[in-house]
Amino acid sequence: MGEKPWQEALPRYLDHTVLRPEATKADVLRLCAEAKEQGFVVIFVPPCYVDEAVAAVEGTEVQVGVPVGFPLGGHSTHAKVTEALEAVAHGARILDMVINISRLKSGDYDLVRNDMAAVVLATPGVNHKVILETCLLTREEKITACHLAVEAGMDYVKTSTGFNQAGATVADIRLMKEAVAGRAKVKASGGIRDWKTTRDLLEAGADRIGTSASLNILDEWRAQCVTR
């Protein structure tokens, strides 16, 4: 049986991120340099640093992503659209938007769907992911959220912000993969800090991994896989 693509080129499947609130401009620029050096093709930075990040990776294949409605998701749709438009105008090519968790749990499904769709429609030509914050949802709410995301035109459904009580699990990846049924991809994020966890999530069906521990994961991957 042949190796899977991520086994041969893991850096291309990792979204290299620095979103902690105390991160500095120096941290963001270091992230950009690491992406170019290690072969990451996606980085995520706070919206206030999108200009510096875009300039730092200019001329490479690295794409800059920013979060929208982060980390709670309760922003108005107008605020999310405004955030998205500004990010794209400054060079962001990937938007990870937090779903309106409260409205989802309240059963306001049309509002949740329209909230996502408004961002998608306002920013054509970029990649859109929606963060479900799975640790706060029931099984049925996760499935419903995936269906609404597909209907809204999202490219990906994503597990977590990394700012709540738990992150990605193999069970959630399998559930989300089944729920989207090939109509969207799945991104695992939140609490992913080693190669074993990364591998398990990719084996479960994750198409991308979001992590701030990318360098540690790469070191372990190279030690266990590349040097064999």
Backbone bond lengths (Angstrom), bond angles and torsions (degrees), N, CA, C in turn:
res aa  C-N    CA-C-N  psi(-1)  N-CA   C-N-CA  omega(-1)  CA-C   N-CA-C  phi
1 M - - - 1.464 - - 1.530 109.20 -
2 G 1.324 117.12 128.92 1.450 121.41 -177.69 1.521 112.19 -71.79
3 E 1.319 114.87 158.49 1.457 120.01 178.30 1.513 110.58 -71.32
4 K 1.315 115.94 149.76 1.446 121.44 176.29 1.529 109.07 -78.95
5 P 1.339 117.85 153.58 1.468 120.08 -174.98 1.524 113.52 -53.78
6 W 1.320 117.35 -39.19 1.456 119.23 -178.10 1.519 112.66 -69.91
7 Q 1.327 117.43 -20.18 1.459 119.51 176.93 1.522 111.14 -71.93
8 E 1.312 116.05 -27.70 1.458 121.04 -177.55 1.523 112.67 -94.84
9 A 1.322 117.43 -25.44 1.473 120.68 -174.73 1.518 110.40 -142.35
10 L 1.318 116.54 58.28 1.455 121.16 -174.55 1.526 114.46 -55.79
11 P 1.345 120.49 -40.82 1.472 119.21 -177.45 1.527 114.13 -53.42
12 R 1.304 116.76 -31.18 1.461 120.65 -177.75 1.534 112.55 -73.03
13 Y 1.328 116.96 -10.18 1.460 121.16 -179.42 1.531 112.58 -105.76
14 L 1.327 116.31 1.36 1.452 120.74 -178.69 1.522 110.99 -106.28
15 D 1.330 116.95 126.67 1.468 121.63 170.64 1.525 106.57 -87.40
16 H 1.316 116.32 108.25 1.468 124.14 -174.60 1.529 107.83 -81.76
17 T 1.333 117.57 117.94 1.468 119.36 -167.62 1.522 113.05 -126.53
18 V 1.338 114.32 151.14 1.466 121.60 168.08 1.530 107.00 -142.79
19 L 1.331 115.81 94.20 1.464 121.20 -174.59 1.532 112.96 -122.39
20 R 1.304 117.00 5.55 1.459 118.49 179.50 1.538 109.46 -65.82
21 P 1.318 117.95 145.95 1.468 120.64 -171.54 1.509 114.28 -63.58
22 E 1.337 118.05 -25.91 1.463 119.91 -178.23 1.527 113.32 -91.58
23 A 1.331 117.28 4.41 1.462 120.31 178.96 1.528 110.40 -61.80
24 T 1.327 116.34 139.85 1.462 122.35 -178.22 1.529 110.77 -104.30
25 K 1.324 114.87 174.18 1.462 119.33 175.94 1.525 110.26 -61.26
26 A 1.325 116.80 -37.62 1.461 119.87 177.88 1.524 111.35 -61.41
27 D 1.336 116.90 -37.99 1.469 120.60 176.94 1.523 111.12 -63.65
28 V 1.321 116.24 -41.18 1.463 120.78 -179.86 1.525 110.41 -65.41
29 L 1.320 117.06 -44.79 1.462 120.04 179.80 1.525 111.33 -66.19
30 R 1.322 116.61 -34.33 1.465 120.20 175.50 1.524 109.98 -64.48
31 L 1.320 116.54 -41.43 1.465 121.31 177.25 1.526 110.80 -58.18
32 C 1.320 116.29 -44.09 1.468 120.96 179.41 1.520 111.32 -62.03
33 A 1.321 116.12 -43.96 1.468 120.19 178.63 1.518 111.23 -63.71
34 E 1.320 116.88 -40.17 1.469 120.96 178.58 1.518 111.14 -63.92
35 A 1.325 116.13 -39.31 1.467 119.81 179.14 1.519 110.92 -60.82
36 K 1.304 116.06 -44.58 1.472 120.01 -179.65 1.525 110.94 -67.48
37 E 1.308 116.52 -37.85 1.462 120.82 -177.70 1.521 112.51 -73.43
38 Q 1.337 116.48 -39.44 1.467 120.72 -172.09 1.525 114.14 -95.15
39 G 1.319 117.86 -12.16 1.459 120.22 178.90 1.518 115.29 91.12
40 F 1.344 117.06 18.42 1.461 119.12 171.85 1.522 109.01 -69.89
41 V 1.317 117.51 142.48 1.456 119.83 -179.53 1.522 112.56 -109.29
42 V 1.339 116.96 -5.05 1.465 121.61 178.14 1.523 108.58 -136.28
43 I 1.340 116.27 131.32 1.452 121.26 171.53 1.522 108.56 -124.84
44 F 1.329 115.59 151.84 1.459 120.69 176.18 1.513 109.45 -123.94
45 V 1.334 114.81 128.50 1.463 121.48 -177.05 1.525 109.15 -131.90
46 P 1.333 118.17 160.00 1.461 119.96 173.79 1.526 110.36 -61.17
47 P 1.326 118.10 146.74 1.470 120.49 -177.59 1.524 114.12 -54.50
48 C 1.320 117.72 -30.91 1.467 119.70 -177.71 1.521 112.92 -69.39
49 Y 1.345 117.71 -11.34 1.463 121.28 -179.40 1.526 112.84 -112.79
50 V 1.318 117.44 14.48 1.460 118.52 -176.50 1.525 111.32 -63.05
51 D 1.329 119.26 -38.41 1.462 121.02 179.94 1.524 111.51 -61.52
52 E 1.338 116.17 -47.54 1.465 119.40 -179.33 1.528 111.37 -64.20
53 A 1.333 116.73 -39.89 1.458 120.10 -178.89 1.527 111.44 -67.12
54 V 1.319 116.61 -45.01 1.462 120.08 179.55 1.523 110.43 -60.69
55 A 1.318 117.18 -42.88 1.463 120.79 179.07 1.526 111.08 -64.86
56 A 1.324 116.65 -38.15 1.464 120.73 -175.97 1.524 112.88 -69.29
57 V 1.329 117.99 -28.50 1.471 120.26 -178.43 1.525 112.22 -106.60
58 E 1.314 117.01 9.17 1.467 120.57 179.86 1.527 110.57 -56.40
59 G 1.320 115.43 137.73 1.449 120.17 179.42 1.519 114.31 85.81
60 T 1.336 117.39 0.92 1.465 121.57 176.63 1.527 108.89 -114.79
61 E 1.324 115.89 177.73 1.463 118.95 177.38 1.518 112.23 -89.19
62 V 1.315 118.34 2.04 1.459 121.64 179.95 1.527 110.00 -68.68
63 Q 1.323 116.21 130.14 1.458 121.95 177.55 1.527 109.66 -106.35
64 V 1.324 115.47 140.96 1.457 121.41 -178.98 1.517 109.54 -95.83
65 G 1.337 115.38 130.13 1.451 121.49 175.48 1.513 110.68 -116.70
66 V 1.319 116.31 153.10 1.470 121.44 175.39 1.526 108.95 -136.14
67 P 1.328 116.37 152.76 1.469 119.85 174.60 1.521 111.13 -81.58
68 V 1.319 115.74 154.33 1.467 123.04 178.14 1.526 108.00 -129.16
69 G 1.337 116.75 134.57 1.459 119.68 -178.66 1.513 111.81 63.25
70 F 1.307 116.57 34.41 1.461 123.63 -169.50 1.525 110.79 -99.10
71 P 1.329 119.43 140.90 1.471 127.32 -0.25 1.529 114.70 -102.62
72 L 1.337 118.79 2.51 1.472 120.15 -170.82 1.520 114.29 -97.11
73 G 1.343 118.16 -25.79 1.455 120.88 176.56 1.514 115.98 84.22
74 G 1.339 117.46 -4.22 1.459 119.86 -174.62 1.505 115.35 -88.11
75 H 1.330 117.87 9.67 1.459 121.68 176.81 1.531 110.35 -62.05
76 S 1.318 116.32 155.90 1.460 119.44 172.66 1.522 109.56 -66.53
77 T 1.313 115.97 157.72 1.463 119.73 176.71 1.523 110.54 -59.90
78 H 1.315 116.99 -40.36 1.470 120.19 179.18 1.528 110.49 -59.68
79 A 1.326 117.15 -41.89 1.455 120.31 179.73 1.533 111.07 -64.97
80 K 1.326 117.06 -41.24 1.459 120.50 179.23 1.530 111.00 -65.24
81 V 1.313 116.38 -43.12 1.464 119.85 178.51 1.526 110.54 -62.66
82 T 1.315 116.50 -42.43 1.461 120.56 179.01 1.525 110.95 -62.06
83 E 1.321 116.58 -45.21 1.468 120.72 176.50 1.530 110.57 -57.57
84 A 1.319 115.98 -46.58 1.457 120.59 -177.68 1.517 111.63 -63.62
85 L 1.316 116.85 -45.74 1.468 120.79 -179.63 1.518 111.40 -61.49
86 E 1.322 116.52 -43.14 1.464 119.59 -179.55 1.527 110.99 -65.16
87 A 1.323 116.61 -42.42 1.460 119.99 -179.72 1.529 111.21 -61.68
88 V 1.322 116.24 -45.45 1.464 120.54 -179.29 1.524 110.58 -66.34
89 A 1.321 117.32 -39.25 1.462 120.80 178.55 1.520 111.82 -61.33
90 H 1.321 116.15 -27.48 1.470 120.34 -179.56 1.522 112.63 -96.98
91 G 1.323 117.77 6.96 1.454 120.29 171.18 1.511 117.19 110.98
92 A 1.326 118.74 -0.43 1.463 120.08 176.07 1.525 109.84 -67.18
93 R 1.321 116.03 139.50 1.460 120.84 -179.08 1.523 112.56 -115.91
94 I 1.332 116.82 -4.19 1.458 121.41 -178.82 1.520 108.20 -138.87
95 L 1.326 116.63 133.24 1.460 122.28 -179.27 1.520 109.25 -123.76
96 D 1.326 116.44 123.23 1.464 121.26 175.33 1.523 107.75 -109.39
97 M 1.315 116.14 105.40 1.467 123.20 -172.84 1.521 110.48 -101.84
98 V 1.323 115.90 134.90 1.459 119.88 176.77 1.530 109.70 -81.28
99 I 1.316 115.85 129.13 1.458 120.46 178.04 1.527 109.51 -63.57
100 N 1.313 117.30 155.93 1.458 120.12 175.54 1.531 107.40 -77.28
101 I 1.328 115.01 92.07 1.461 121.26 -173.23 1.528 111.39 -62.03
102 S 1.308 116.08 -44.40 1.463 120.29 -177.83 1.520 111.59 -61.91
103 R 1.333 116.39 -45.50 1.467 120.08 179.42 1.532 111.44 -66.33
104 L 1.328 116.33 -36.04 1.462 119.92 176.52 1.524 110.36 -61.55
105 K 1.322 116.11 -47.77 1.457 120.05 -178.46 1.527 111.99 -70.54
106 S 1.337 117.07 -19.00 1.460 121.52 176.20 1.524 112.25 -84.87
107 G 1.326 116.94 -5.77 1.454 120.86 -179.84 1.516 114.48 82.58
108 D 1.336 117.30 15.16 1.470 121.00 -179.38 1.527 109.43 -87.25
109 Y 1.312 115.70 68.18 1.460 120.45 -168.88 1.524 113.52 -69.20
110 D 1.327 117.87 -36.09 1.458 119.46 178.15 1.525 110.14 -62.98
111 L 1.318 116.45 -41.84 1.457 119.80 178.93 1.525 111.05 -63.78
112 V 1.322 116.93 -42.86 1.463 120.69 179.95 1.524 110.54 -62.44
113 R 1.329 116.47 -45.77 1.468 120.79 178.82 1.522 110.46 -62.03
114 N 1.318 117.27 -46.19 1.467 120.77 -177.35 1.525 112.12 -67.27
115 D 1.331 116.30 -32.62 1.460 121.52 176.70 1.522 110.44 -59.71
116 M 1.323 116.29 -47.17 1.465 120.77 177.93 1.526 111.50 -67.99
117 A 1.314 116.32 -44.63 1.462 120.26 -176.44 1.524 111.61 -62.85
118 A 1.320 116.64 -33.96 1.464 119.53 -179.67 1.520 111.09 -62.95
119 V 1.319 116.93 -40.10 1.470 120.79 178.18 1.520 110.43 -68.31
120 V 1.321 116.30 -43.04 1.464 120.15 179.13 1.531 110.73 -60.70
121 L 1.311 116.50 -47.16 1.470 120.42 -177.07 1.526 112.02 -68.19
122 A 1.331 116.98 -32.12 1.467 120.55 -177.80 1.519 112.92 -75.52
123 T 1.326 116.53 -20.65 1.467 119.81 -174.35 1.526 111.29 -131.70
124 P 1.323 116.65 66.71 1.462 119.31 179.01 1.527 110.70 -67.38
125 G 1.315 115.23 155.33 1.457 119.39 174.70 1.514 115.15 85.88
126 V 1.341 117.66 0.40 1.459 120.02 174.94 1.521 108.46 -119.27
127 N 1.317 115.44 169.65 1.453 121.66 -178.39 1.517 109.83 -90.76
128 H 1.334 116.88 132.68 1.462 122.09 -176.70 1.527 111.10 -118.45
129 K 1.331 115.23 127.31 1.461 120.94 173.09 1.521 108.23 -122.30
130 V 1.319 116.20 151.07 1.464 119.80 175.06 1.520 109.15 -121.97
131 I 1.333 115.13 130.28 1.462 122.28 -179.19 1.529 108.79 -91.40
132 L 1.325 116.49 122.44 1.460 121.12 -175.70 1.526 113.41 -87.77
133 E 1.309 117.86 -23.21 1.479 123.81 -170.93 1.524 108.82 54.83
134 T 1.320 114.09 65.76 1.457 122.16 -170.48 1.526 113.70 -59.21
135 C 1.324 117.85 -29.43 1.469 119.52 -177.67 1.525 112.54 -65.29
136 L 1.334 117.43 -15.41 1.462 121.21 179.95 1.528 112.97 -99.47
137 L 1.334 116.66 -1.72 1.464 120.49 -173.03 1.518 112.04 -112.41
138 T 1.321 115.12 151.22 1.459 120.65 170.32 1.529 109.15 -77.20
139 R 1.300 115.64 168.97 1.464 119.97 178.15 1.525 110.84 -57.15
140 E 1.321 116.98 -45.69 1.463 120.14 -178.92 1.523 111.39 -66.63
141 E 1.320 117.37 -35.77 1.469 120.11 177.83 1.525 111.26 -66.62
142 K 1.316 117.43 -36.45 1.468 120.47 176.42 1.524 110.39 -62.96
143 I 1.312 116.18 -45.15 1.468 120.28 179.74 1.522 110.01 -63.61
144 T 1.324 117.13 -46.36 1.464 120.94 179.09 1.520 110.68 -60.11
145 A 1.327 117.14 -43.85 1.468 120.78 179.89 1.523 111.20 -60.42
146 C 1.322 116.89 -40.91 1.468 120.26 177.93 1.522 111.29 -63.06
147 H 1.333 117.03 -43.05 1.464 120.76 179.30 1.526 110.77 -63.63
148 L 1.327 117.09 -43.14 1.467 120.77 179.19 1.521 110.99 -64.38
149 A 1.326 116.85 -38.73 1.467 120.62 179.58 1.525 111.30 -63.21
150 V 1.320 115.86 -42.76 1.461 119.96 177.82 1.526 110.11 -62.47
151 E 1.322 116.62 -45.20 1.471 120.66 179.52 1.527 111.45 -62.35
152 A 1.328 117.13 -30.92 1.464 121.23 -178.84 1.527 112.87 -81.44
153 G 1.326 117.27 -9.74 1.457 120.40 177.95 1.512 114.85 93.67
154 M 1.324 117.23 15.51 1.459 120.33 178.11 1.530 110.55 -66.85
155 D 1.339 115.67 143.15 1.460 120.92 177.92 1.529 111.96 -80.53
156 Y 1.316 116.17 -31.70 1.464 122.31 -176.99 1.517 110.15 -137.46
157 V 1.321 115.58 151.50 1.456 122.32 161.07 1.525 106.36 -110.09
158 K 1.331 116.09 141.95 1.468 121.93 -171.84 1.521 108.62 -129.71
159 T 1.322 116.65 145.54 1.455 120.05 -173.11 1.524 113.91 -70.21
160 S 1.350 117.56 -53.94 1.462 118.77 -160.14 1.527 112.97 -149.66
161 T 1.331 114.63 159.25 1.465 120.42 172.52 1.521 111.65 -84.50
162 G 1.328 117.36 -24.85 1.447 121.09 -171.70 1.514 112.69 86.15
163 F 1.332 116.94 2.53 1.459 121.92 -178.04 1.524 112.05 -110.25
164 N 1.334 117.24 12.79 1.454 118.98 -178.40 1.514 110.65 -122.38
165 Q 1.315 117.26 -162.81 1.458 121.44 -167.35 1.523 114.18 -74.55
166 A 1.312 118.20 -17.29 1.468 121.25 178.91 1.520 109.02 -159.09
167 G 1.323 115.12 164.88 1.454 120.27 -177.76 1.512 112.78 -119.64
168 A 1.330 115.63 -142.10 1.463 121.55 -174.17 1.513 111.84 -71.23
169 T 1.330 115.63 143.46 1.466 122.11 173.08 1.521 108.91 -131.54
170 V 1.312 114.88 154.93 1.468 120.35 176.71 1.522 110.58 -59.73
171 A 1.322 116.94 -40.89 1.466 120.38 -179.23 1.525 111.40 -61.35
172 D 1.325 116.70 -41.57 1.463 119.09 -179.79 1.524 111.57 -68.61
173 I 1.320 117.06 -38.80 1.473 119.39 177.81 1.522 110.36 -61.04
174 R 1.304 116.80 -44.61 1.472 119.82 179.35 1.523 111.14 -63.74
175 L 1.315 116.65 -41.48 1.461 120.76 179.59 1.523 111.03 -64.56
176 M 1.318 117.01 -45.60 1.471 121.31 -179.23 1.519 111.10 -66.47
177 K 1.324 116.31 -39.60 1.462 120.42 178.73 1.528 110.27 -60.77
178 E 1.308 116.04 -42.66 1.461 120.42 178.49 1.527 110.82 -67.32
179 A 1.336 116.81 -39.64 1.461 120.68 -175.94 1.527 112.31 -67.37
180 V 1.327 117.29 -38.84 1.472 118.51 -178.86 1.515 111.60 -80.17
181 A 1.318 117.15 -20.99 1.473 122.66 172.31 1.527 113.08 51.20
182 G 1.329 116.12 43.55 1.452 120.47 176.78 1.509 115.14 81.07
183 R 1.330 117.75 -0.51 1.469 120.43 -178.77 1.520 112.17 -89.76
184 A 1.299 117.67 -7.56 1.462 123.79 173.77 1.523 106.58 -154.70
185 K 1.319 115.43 164.33 1.458 120.71 176.76 1.524 109.38 -97.52
186 V 1.332 115.44 173.48 1.458 121.13 -174.78 1.526 109.45 -126.44
187 K 1.322 115.54 131.76 1.464 121.65 176.39 1.522 109.23 -116.20
188 A 1.326 115.80 131.30 1.463 122.14 175.36 1.512 109.46 -98.38
189 S 1.319 116.65 133.87 1.460 120.51 176.76 1.519 108.99 -154.79
190 G 1.324 114.85 159.41 1.454 120.43 179.66 1.521 112.12 99.61
191 G 1.330 117.14 107.00 1.455 121.55 175.28 1.510 115.84 75.91
192 I 1.321 117.96 16.78 1.471 121.83 -178.00 1.527 108.09 -94.81
193 R 1.328 116.86 107.34 1.458 119.74 -170.78 1.537 113.72 -131.41
194 D 1.320 118.11 2.61 1.468 119.37 -179.65 1.524 110.31 -146.15
195 W 1.328 115.57 165.83 1.454 121.58 -175.63 1.523 111.62 -67.82
196 K 1.336 118.17 -38.86 1.460 119.76 -179.33 1.525 111.19 -59.90
197 T 1.336 117.52 -47.42 1.464 120.77 178.31 1.519 110.81 -61.92
198 T 1.318 115.83 -43.31 1.462 120.57 178.76 1.524 111.08 -59.11
199 R 1.315 115.75 -47.97 1.474 120.67 -179.87 1.521 111.19 -61.25
200 D 1.321 116.56 -44.03 1.469 119.89 -179.38 1.533 111.16 -60.93
201 L 1.313 117.04 -40.76 1.463 121.10 -179.07 1.528 111.03 -70.17
202 L 1.319 117.28 -38.85 1.463 120.36 176.36 1.526 110.67 -66.65
203 E 1.309 116.55 -41.00 1.474 120.52 177.43 1.524 110.64 -62.39
204 A 1.345 116.69 -33.01 1.468 120.94 -178.96 1.519 112.36 -75.15
205 G 1.346 116.89 -13.27 1.459 119.62 176.65 1.505 115.91 125.20
206 A 1.328 118.77 1.30 1.460 120.03 177.77 1.521 110.20 -63.34
207 D 1.317 116.01 136.36 1.463 121.43 177.92 1.523 111.74 -91.52
208 R 1.338 116.21 -26.71 1.467 120.99 176.67 1.521 108.75 -143.14
209 I 1.327 113.79 158.08 1.457 122.16 177.80 1.522 108.17 -123.63
210 G 1.320 116.72 128.08 1.458 120.62 174.65 1.517 109.34 -105.16
211 T 1.336 117.38 127.40 1.454 119.68 -175.58 1.523 111.36 -160.02
212 S 1.319 114.89 149.79 1.463 121.01 171.63 1.520 110.77 -95.91
213 A 1.337 116.79 -1.89 1.464 121.67 -179.62 1.524 111.57 -105.55
214 S 1.310 116.46 31.04 1.462 121.55 -174.99 1.526 112.73 -57.06
215 L 1.326 117.54 -41.44 1.458 120.28 -176.15 1.527 111.06 -66.27
216 N 1.317 117.18 -41.46 1.459 120.46 177.25 1.524 110.81 -64.41
217 I 1.322 116.45 -41.58 1.468 120.53 178.77 1.522 110.50 -62.22
218 L 1.323 116.77 -43.10 1.466 120.56 179.01 1.521 111.59 -63.45
219 D 1.323 116.99 -41.55 1.465 120.06 178.76 1.525 110.85 -59.20
220 E 1.329 116.64 -45.02 1.462 120.67 -179.40 1.524 111.02 -68.19
221 W 1.344 116.31 -40.50 1.465 121.33 178.73 1.531 110.47 -61.05
222 R 1.323 116.37 -45.89 1.463 119.59 -178.91 1.523 111.05 -65.65
223 A 1.319 116.39 -38.79 1.465 119.89 -179.49 1.522 111.73 -66.37
224 Q 1.329 116.33 -36.20 1.458 120.12 -174.56 1.518 114.08 -93.55
225 C 1.340 116.34 -25.96 1.472 118.95 -172.05 1.525 113.68 -119.05
226 V 1.307 116.99 -49.21 1.461 120.21 -170.38 1.515 111.91 -70.69
227 T 1.327 117.80 -35.26 1.455 119.97 -175.29 1.521 113.45 -84.28
228 R 1.317 116.95 -3.03 1.464 119.15 -179.68 1.515 111.33 -71.06
